[in-house]
Amino acid sequence: MKRKEVLTTGEVARVCNVAPRTVSKWFDTGKLRGYRIPGSRDRRIPVNQLVKFMRAHGMPLNGLDGGALRVLVVDDDAGALKMVVDMLATRGNYEVQPAVNGFEAGMLAERFNPHVILLDLMLGDVDGRDVCRNIKQNPALAATKVVAVSGQLTTRQGQKLLSEGFDAYLSKPFETTDVFNVIEEASNLVR
């Protein structure tokens, strides 16, 4: 089922657990961005704007998509990919999609609209930095957080990745808890 891209004030109210009038007030004061339907006074709020608003105000995002955190895992190493996908699929409230190269990652990111992408930097077909740059330039993926994954990263290298547009980084080898922690921090979910 395709995820809705635009919501009514009533739908936003249900997601945020507030009255529709409250959503209208947020909209009318410019706190929540959206648009009016031409020829009517009905308001529409794009999901990406709602996500930005909710994150800015520390609101839990679990009202969207039934609360499942969508994670795209990108790695050309089949063993590493399977390990991370299996780890996420068996624990917590995650919806996980794997990708084995940069092209597949781009295609899946468009369709899957992940909250977080775990992106290996050394993909066979492309540098992970290029994939990150393309994702960050796509307005439809504005709310997506991208986590760089690479072997033996130093703090200095990690800081450089942050300055290049990544939202977080994870150094291989990693512990199971490291994966969950970086995803939760990157997604900025309030649970």
Secondary structure, DSSP 8 states (H G I E B T S, - for coil): ----SEEEHHHHHHHHTS-HHHHHHHHHTTSS--EE-TTS--EEEEHHHHHHHHHHTT---TTGGGG-EEEEEE-S-HHHHHHHHHHHHTSSSEEEEEESSHHHHHHHHHHH--SEEEEESB-SSSBHHHHHHHHHT-GGGTT-EEEEEEET--HHHHHHHHHTT-SEEEEES--HHHHHHHHHHHHT---
